[in-house]
Amino acid sequence: MNGKFLGNLGLSIVILALVAFGVMKVSASSGVEDLLLPEIKVSDSTQELLHSVSLARAAVNVQGLDHQVEAIFGIENTGEHDIKNVSILCTLFDSKNKEQGRDKWVVYDTVKAHARDFFTFADKRFISASVVRSDCQIVDLEQVTPPAITVHRSSAAHGGGHGHAVPAHESGHGAAH
């Protein structure tokens, strides 16, 4: 037995273990669809903010065979803080109510506190033309936080117009002027 034989034997054992794991995973699930489309989970930090943020409107329309998709989302923020980077995951269904897949959109704009904004996306995506209904939910978002530093522009009386970065928490500096 040389090193090459032992290496091939070890590699074969690893491959066999991976195949066995895959077979167990497929047989334990209720089908291949559950493996390809797992349950949707929302992060804990997002879950805390979702009590004040909701989808006021969600619609996904496929425009014929050219895969042109129009998605419209209305996001309502009843909370005290602005939010941004809202990820929306839509499960898509055909006329027989069979799931046709999922697609995700991200609203990078800021939705101000106590506001409702509407966002429209129009782009080509490989979504089945048989999609007639969508079920959408917010799966991730971020609270807008103040910047760690702000630029304070000094006046000519203070020695010139050069700006310098100052941490926002220092009193007197970094406050909005």
C-alpha positions as CSV (number, residue, x, y, z in Angstrom):
1,M,0.0,0.0,0.0
2,N,1.4,3.3,-1.1
3,G,0.3,6.9,-0.4
4,K,-1.7,7.1,-3.7
5,F,-3.8,4.1,-2.8
6,L,-4.5,5.5,0.7
7,G,-5.4,8.9,-0.7
8,N,-7.9,7.3,-3.2
9,L,-9.4,5.2,-0.4
10,G,-9.9,8.2,1.8
11,L,-11.4,10.2,-1.0
12,S,-13.8,7.3,-1.8
13,I,-14.9,7.2,1.8
14,V,-15.6,10.9,1.8
15,I,-17.6,10.7,-1.4
16,L,-19.6,7.7,-0.1
17,A,-20.4,9.6,3.1
18,L,-21.6,12.6,1.1
19,V,-23.9,10.4,-1.1
20,A,-25.3,8.7,2.0
21,F,-26.0,12.1,3.7
22,G,-27.7,13.3,0.5
23,V,-29.9,10.2,0.3
24,M,-30.9,10.5,4.0
25,K,-31.7,14.2,3.5
26,V,-33.9,13.5,0.4
27,S,-35.7,10.6,2.1
28,A,-36.3,12.6,5.3
29,S,-37.9,15.5,3.4
30,S,-41.4,15.4,2.0
31,G,-40.0,15.9,-1.5
32,V,-37.4,17.6,-3.6
33,E,-39.4,20.8,-3.6
34,D,-38.8,21.1,0.2
35,L,-35.1,20.9,-0.4
36,L,-35.0,23.4,-3.2
37,L,-37.5,25.8,-1.6
38,P,-36.9,25.6,2.2
39,E,-39.1,27.3,4.7
40,I,-38.8,31.1,4.8
41,K,-37.1,32.3,8.0
42,V,-36.8,35.9,9.1
43,S,-33.8,37.0,11.2
44,D,-34.3,38.0,14.8
45,S,-33.2,41.6,14.2
46,T,-35.7,41.9,11.4
47,Q,-38.5,40.2,13.4
48,E,-38.1,43.0,16.0
49,L,-38.7,45.7,13.4
50,L,-41.6,44.0,11.6
51,H,-44.1,45.0,14.3
52,S,-43.9,48.5,12.8
53,V,-43.1,47.8,9.1
54,S,-45.5,46.0,6.7
55,L,-46.2,45.5,3.1
56,A,-49.2,47.7,2.3
57,R,-49.3,46.3,-1.2
58,A,-47.4,43.6,-3.2
59,A,-48.1,42.6,-6.8
60,V,-45.9,40.7,-9.2
61,N,-47.0,40.6,-12.9
62,V,-45.3,38.6,-15.7
63,Q,-45.8,40.3,-19.1
64,G,-46.1,37.4,-21.5
65,L,-43.4,35.1,-22.8
66,D,-40.6,37.7,-22.9
67,H,-40.1,37.4,-19.1
68,Q,-40.7,41.1,-18.5
69,V,-41.7,41.3,-14.8
70,E,-43.3,44.2,-13.1
71,A,-43.3,44.2,-9.3
72,I,-45.0,46.9,-7.2
73,F,-44.5,47.1,-3.4
74,G,-46.0,49.5,-0.9
75,I,-44.1,49.6,2.3
76,E,-45.6,51.2,5.4
77,N,-43.4,52.2,8.3
78,T,-45.4,53.1,11.4
79,G,-42.3,53.0,13.6
80,E,-40.1,55.7,15.1
81,H,-37.1,55.0,13.0
82,D,-36.3,55.2,9.3
83,I,-35.6,51.9,7.6
84,K,-33.6,50.9,4.5
85,N,-32.5,47.9,2.5
86,V,-35.9,46.1,2.7
87,S,-35.7,42.6,1.2
88,I,-39.0,41.2,-0.1
89,L,-39.3,37.5,-1.0
90,C,-42.3,36.5,-3.1
91,T,-43.6,33.0,-3.6
92,L,-45.1,32.7,-7.0
93,F,-48.1,30.5,-7.9
94,D,-49.9,29.4,-11.2
95,S,-53.6,29.2,-11.8
96,K,-53.8,25.8,-10.2
97,N,-52.3,27.2,-7.0
98,K,-49.0,25.3,-7.5
99,E,-45.9,27.0,-6.4
100,Q,-43.7,28.1,-9.4
101,G,-40.7,29.3,-7.4
102,R,-39.6,32.4,-5.5
103,D,-38.0,35.6,-6.4
104,K,-36.5,38.4,-4.3
105,W,-36.5,42.2,-4.6
106,V,-34.5,44.7,-2.5
107,V,-35.7,48.3,-1.9
108,Y,-32.5,50.2,-1.2
109,D,-34.3,53.5,-0.7
110,T,-35.0,54.8,2.8
111,V,-38.6,54.7,4.1
112,K,-39.1,57.4,6.6
113,A,-40.7,56.9,10.0
114,H,-44.5,57.2,9.9
115,A,-44.6,57.1,6.1
116,R,-45.8,54.8,3.3
117,D,-43.9,54.7,0.0
118,F,-44.5,52.7,-3.2
119,F,-41.7,51.2,-5.3
120,T,-41.9,49.7,-8.8
121,F,-39.5,47.3,-10.4
122,A,-39.6,46.5,-14.1
123,D,-37.0,44.1,-15.4
124,K,-36.4,40.8,-17.2
125,R,-36.3,37.8,-15.0
126,F,-36.7,34.1,-15.7
127,I,-40.1,33.7,-14.1
128,S,-42.7,31.3,-15.6
129,A,-45.3,33.0,-17.7
130,S,-47.9,30.8,-15.9
131,V,-47.6,32.8,-12.7
132,V,-50.9,34.5,-11.8
133,R,-50.5,35.1,-8.1
134,S,-47.8,36.0,-5.6
135,D,-47.5,35.8,-1.8
136,C,-44.9,38.3,-0.7
137,Q,-43.3,39.1,2.7
138,I,-40.5,41.2,4.1
139,V,-37.6,38.9,5.1
140,D,-34.9,41.5,5.9
141,L,-34.5,45.2,6.6
142,E,-32.2,47.6,8.4
143,Q,-32.8,50.5,10.7
144,V,-31.1,53.7,9.5
145,T,-28.5,54.7,12.0
146,P,-26.8,58.1,12.3
147,P,-23.3,58.2,10.8
148,A,-20.4,57.4,13.1
149,I,-18.6,60.6,12.0
150,T,-19.8,63.8,10.4
151,V,-17.8,66.5,8.6
152,H,-17.7,69.8,10.3
153,R,-16.8,72.7,8.1
154,S,-15.0,75.4,10.0
155,S,-15.5,79.1,9.1
156,A,-12.7,81.4,7.9
157,A,-12.5,82.9,11.3
158,H,-11.3,79.6,12.7
159,G,-8.4,79.2,10.4
160,G,-9.7,78.3,6.9
161,G,-12.3,76.3,5.2
162,H,-10.8,72.8,5.7
163,G,-13.3,70.2,7.0
164,H,-12.3,67.5,9.5
165,A,-14.0,64.3,10.6
166,V,-15.3,64.4,14.2
167,P,-17.2,61.6,16.0
168,A,-20.9,62.4,16.1
169,H,-21.1,61.9,19.9
170,E,-18.8,64.7,20.9
171,S,-20.8,67.6,22.1
172,G,-20.6,70.8,20.0
173,H,-19.1,69.0,17.0
174,G,-21.0,66.8,14.6
175,A,-24.4,68.3,15.3
176,A,-26.4,69.4,12.3
177,H,-25.9,73.1,11.6
